[in-house]
Amino acid sequence: MASTKEIRTRMKSVEQTLKITNAMYLIASSNLRKAKEQLAKAAPYYTKIDETIADILHRSPQLTHRFLDGRPEIPPERRKVGYIVVSGDKGLAGAYNHNVLKLAQQRLAEAADPRLFVVGLVGRAFFSERGIPFQEDFSYVVQNPTMARARDISDEMVQRFLDGELDEVRILYTEMVSPLRLEVRERTLLPLVRENFPWTPPRGGPVLPPVTYVPSPEAVLDAIVPSGYVRGMVFGALVESFSSEQSARMTAMESASD
């Protein structure tokens, strides 16, 4: 039977652990609130970008463009698909990292010629331990998602697509549907798919008001797709993943405290 001294030592140890888990819960709660505010402020701008692309595609059904090029001439066994996998930099977040990395493994096994781009130290360690090569890792990005960091990732992926190094660019991340429900998402960044940009008729009927895109619809797409659409999608994925990580950590720390 344990002595009184051993019991008191154990009690103090548990009390110290409780302080740590409570502190981590509060930090995660603060980070989650800031991330959600950041995403809410940027959302109207990127919503307008989507609406503009949808309007251009609706007005120009025969439009051909390099960002719309699905490269159908390349057979499936030769298609180079780039996967951006967003994980965390830390653990202690329940199944948050496990779920997205599990889907990534599945997609890499299914693709004929996958190219992996890792965001987050947990993902980097996961793939390194299993001998799965990756093209590049973006370390220390997920703990403070900013537009500058999203730009670094998106600009590189757009350039690789235009240079023919990648035929498709997809991103795997975690979305916080609710505080208790986190779901892994997969989105195609490039090429653009017309079906992903449904057009909504203006109020008053389906009559299109006169709109002129200067100097041309193609030039407008050249400008807004890399710096608006792709960058916004990457930024949104980073913030959603960061929010999901904080929510998962709050749940894990609450359970540990209990």
C-alpha positions as CSV (number, residue, x, y, z in Angstrom):
1,M,0.0,0.0,0.0
2,A,1.3,3.5,-0.9
3,S,2.6,5.7,1.9
4,T,1.0,9.0,2.8
5,K,4.1,10.8,1.3
6,E,3.7,8.9,-2.0
7,I,-0.1,9.7,-2.1
8,R,0.6,13.5,-1.5
9,T,3.3,13.5,-4.2
10,R,0.9,11.9,-6.6
11,M,-1.8,14.4,-5.8
12,K,0.6,17.3,-6.4
13,S,1.6,15.7,-9.8
14,V,-2.1,15.4,-10.8
15,E,-2.7,19.0,-9.8
16,Q,0.2,20.2,-11.9
17,T,-1.1,18.2,-14.9
18,L,-4.5,19.7,-14.4
19,K,-3.1,23.2,-14.6
20,I,-1.3,22.4,-17.8
21,T,-4.3,20.8,-19.5
22,N,-6.5,23.8,-18.4
23,A,-3.9,26.2,-19.8
24,M,-3.7,24.4,-23.1
25,Y,-7.5,24.4,-23.3
26,L,-7.6,28.2,-22.8
27,I,-4.9,28.8,-25.4
28,A,-6.7,26.6,-28.0
29,S,-9.9,28.5,-27.3
30,S,-8.2,31.8,-27.9
31,N,-6.5,30.6,-31.1
32,L,-9.8,29.2,-32.4
33,R,-11.6,32.5,-31.9
34,K,-8.9,34.5,-33.7
35,A,-8.8,32.1,-36.6
36,K,-12.6,32.3,-37.1
37,E,-12.5,36.1,-37.0
38,Q,-9.7,36.1,-39.6
39,L,-11.6,33.8,-42.0
40,A,-14.9,35.8,-41.6
41,K,-13.2,39.0,-42.5
42,A,-11.7,37.6,-45.7
43,A,-14.8,35.6,-46.8
44,P,-16.7,38.4,-48.6
45,Y,-13.7,39.1,-50.9
46,Y,-13.3,35.4,-51.9
47,T,-17.0,35.0,-52.3
48,K,-17.0,37.8,-54.9
49,I,-14.0,36.2,-56.7
50,D,-16.1,33.0,-57.1
51,E,-19.1,35.0,-58.3
52,T,-16.9,36.8,-60.9
53,I,-15.5,33.5,-62.2
54,A,-19.0,32.0,-62.4
55,D,-20.2,35.1,-64.3
56,I,-17.3,34.9,-66.8
57,L,-17.8,31.2,-67.5
58,H,-21.6,31.7,-67.9
59,R,-21.2,34.6,-70.4
60,S,-18.5,32.8,-72.3
61,P,-19.5,29.1,-72.6
62,Q,-17.0,28.5,-75.3
63,L,-14.1,30.1,-73.5
64,T,-10.9,28.2,-73.5
65,H,-8.2,29.1,-71.0
66,R,-5.0,27.6,-69.5
67,F,-6.6,27.4,-66.1
68,L,-9.6,25.5,-67.6
69,D,-7.4,23.0,-69.4
70,G,-8.2,19.6,-68.0
71,R,-5.6,18.1,-70.4
72,P,-7.8,15.2,-71.6
73,E,-5.1,14.1,-73.9
74,I,-3.0,12.8,-71.0
75,P,-4.1,9.3,-70.1
76,P,-4.9,8.5,-66.4
77,E,-1.7,6.4,-65.9
78,R,0.4,9.4,-66.9
79,R,-1.4,12.2,-65.1
80,K,0.7,13.9,-62.4
81,V,-1.5,14.8,-59.5
82,G,-0.2,17.1,-56.8
83,Y,-1.6,16.7,-53.3
84,I,-1.3,19.4,-50.7
85,V,-1.8,17.7,-47.3
86,V,-2.5,20.1,-44.4
87,S,-1.6,18.6,-41.0
88,G,-0.6,20.1,-37.7
89,D,2.7,21.1,-36.1
90,K,1.8,19.5,-32.8
91,G,0.0,16.5,-31.4
92,L,-2.4,16.3,-28.4
93,A,-5.3,16.9,-30.7
94,G,-7.2,13.6,-30.7
95,A,-7.6,12.1,-34.1
96,Y,-7.2,15.4,-36.0
97,N,-3.9,14.5,-37.7
98,H,-4.7,10.8,-38.1
99,N,-7.8,11.4,-40.2
100,V,-6.3,13.7,-42.8
101,L,-3.1,11.6,-43.1
102,K,-5.1,8.4,-43.5
103,L,-7.0,10.0,-46.5
104,A,-3.7,11.2,-47.9
105,Q,-2.2,7.7,-47.8
106,Q,-5.3,6.4,-49.6
107,R,-5.1,9.0,-52.4
108,L,-1.4,8.5,-52.9
109,A,-2.0,4.8,-53.3
110,E,-4.8,5.4,-55.8
111,A,-3.0,7.9,-58.0
112,A,-0.7,6.7,-60.8
113,D,1.8,9.5,-60.5
114,P,1.2,11.4,-57.3
115,R,3.3,14.4,-56.1
116,L,3.1,15.1,-52.4
117,F,3.4,18.6,-50.8
118,V,3.3,18.5,-47.0
119,V,2.1,21.3,-44.7
120,G,2.8,20.8,-41.0
121,L,5.5,19.0,-39.0
122,V,3.3,16.1,-38.1
123,G,2.7,15.2,-41.7
124,R,6.3,15.6,-42.5
125,A,7.3,13.2,-39.8
126,F,4.5,10.8,-40.7
127,F,5.6,10.4,-44.4
128,S,9.3,10.5,-43.6
129,E,9.0,7.6,-41.2
130,R,7.2,5.5,-43.9
131,G,9.6,6.4,-46.6
132,I,7.0,8.2,-48.7
133,P,8.8,10.9,-50.7
134,F,7.4,14.5,-50.9
135,Q,8.3,17.3,-53.2
136,E,8.3,20.0,-50.6
137,D,7.2,20.6,-47.1
138,F,6.0,24.0,-45.7
139,S,7.0,23.9,-42.1
140,Y,5.7,26.2,-39.4
141,V,2.9,27.4,-41.6
142,V,-0.2,26.0,-39.9
143,Q,0.3,27.6,-36.5
144,N,-0.2,31.1,-37.8
145,P,-2.1,31.0,-41.1
146,T,-1.7,34.2,-43.0
147,M,-2.3,35.4,-46.5
148,A,1.5,35.7,-47.1
149,R,2.0,32.0,-46.2
150,A,-1.0,31.0,-48.4
151,R,0.6,33.0,-51.3
152,D,3.9,31.1,-51.0
153,I,2.1,27.8,-51.3
154,S,-0.4,28.8,-54.0
155,D,2.1,30.6,-56.2
156,E,4.4,27.6,-56.3
157,M,1.5,25.2,-57.1
158,V,0.1,27.5,-59.9
159,Q,3.6,27.7,-61.5
160,R,4.1,24.0,-61.4
161,F,0.7,23.5,-63.1
162,L,1.5,26.1,-65.8
163,D,4.9,24.5,-66.4
164,G,3.3,21.1,-66.9
165,E,4.9,19.6,-63.8
166,L,1.4,18.9,-62.4
167,D,-1.7,18.1,-64.4
168,E,-4.0,18.5,-61.3
169,V,-3.6,20.2,-58.0
170,R,-5.7,19.1,-55.0
171,I,-5.7,20.0,-51.3
172,L,-6.6,17.8,-48.4
173,Y,-7.5,19.5,-45.1
174,T,-9.9,19.4,-42.2
175,E,-13.0,21.5,-41.9
176,M,-14.8,22.3,-38.6
177,V,-18.4,21.6,-39.4
178,S,-19.3,22.1,-35.7
179,P,-17.2,22.1,-32.5
180,L,-17.8,18.3,-32.1
181,R,-17.7,17.4,-35.8
182,L,-14.6,17.6,-37.9
183,E,-14.5,16.4,-41.4
184,V,-11.6,15.8,-43.9
185,R,-12.2,17.6,-47.2
186,E,-10.6,17.2,-50.6
187,R,-10.8,20.1,-53.1
188,T,-9.5,20.5,-56.6
189,L,-7.6,23.8,-57.1
190,L,-6.5,23.4,-60.7
191,P,-7.7,23.0,-63.3
192,L,-10.9,24.9,-62.8
193,V,-14.1,22.9,-63.3
194,R,-17.1,24.7,-64.7
195,E,-19.5,22.7,-62.6
196,N,-17.9,24.1,-59.4
197,F,-19.0,27.6,-60.4
198,P,-22.8,27.6,-60.6
199,W,-24.2,30.9,-61.9
200,T,-27.0,32.6,-60.0
201,P,-29.3,34.8,-62.2
202,P,-29.6,38.4,-60.9
203,R,-32.7,39.6,-59.1
204,G,-35.5,40.4,-61.5
205,G,-35.0,37.6,-63.9
206,P,-32.4,35.7,-66.0
207,V,-31.6,38.7,-68.2
208,L,-27.9,39.4,-68.2
209,P,-27.0,43.0,-67.5
210,P,-24.3,44.4,-69.8
211,V,-20.8,43.7,-68.4
212,T,-17.5,44.2,-70.2
213,Y,-14.4,42.5,-68.9
214,V,-11.3,44.6,-69.7
215,P,-9.1,43.9,-71.5
216,S,-10.7,40.5,-72.0
217,P,-12.3,37.6,-70.0
218,E,-9.1,35.6,-70.5
219,A,-7.0,38.4,-69.0
220,V,-9.3,38.8,-66.1
221,L,-9.0,35.0,-65.3
222,D,-5.2,35.3,-65.6
223,A,-5.3,37.9,-62.9
224,I,-7.9,36.6,-60.4
225,V,-7.4,32.8,-60.5
226,P,-3.8,32.7,-59.1
227,S,-4.0,35.7,-56.8
228,G,-7.7,35.4,-55.8
229,Y,-9.2,32.0,-56.3
230,V,-6.3,29.6,-55.6
231,R,-4.7,31.7,-53.0
232,G,-8.1,32.1,-51.2
233,M,-8.8,28.4,-51.3
234,V,-5.4,27.7,-49.8
235,F,-5.8,30.4,-47.1
236,G,-9.3,29.1,-46.3
237,A,-8.0,25.5,-46.0
238,L,-5.2,26.6,-43.7
239,V,-7.5,28.6,-41.4
240,E,-10.1,25.8,-41.4
241,S,-7.4,23.2,-40.5
242,F,-6.0,25.5,-37.8
243,S,-9.5,25.9,-36.4
244,S,-10.2,22.2,-36.5
245,E,-6.9,21.5,-34.7
246,Q,-7.7,24.0,-31.9
247,S,-11.2,22.5,-31.5
248,A,-9.8,19.0,-31.4
249,R,-7.2,20.1,-28.8
250,M,-9.9,21.8,-26.7
251,T,-11.9,18.5,-26.6
252,A,-8.8,16.5,-25.8
253,M,-7.7,18.8,-23.0
254,E,-11.2,19.0,-21.6
255,S,-11.3,15.2,-21.4
256,A,-7.8,15.1,-19.9
257,S,-8.8,17.6,-17.3
258,D,-11.9,15.7,-16.4
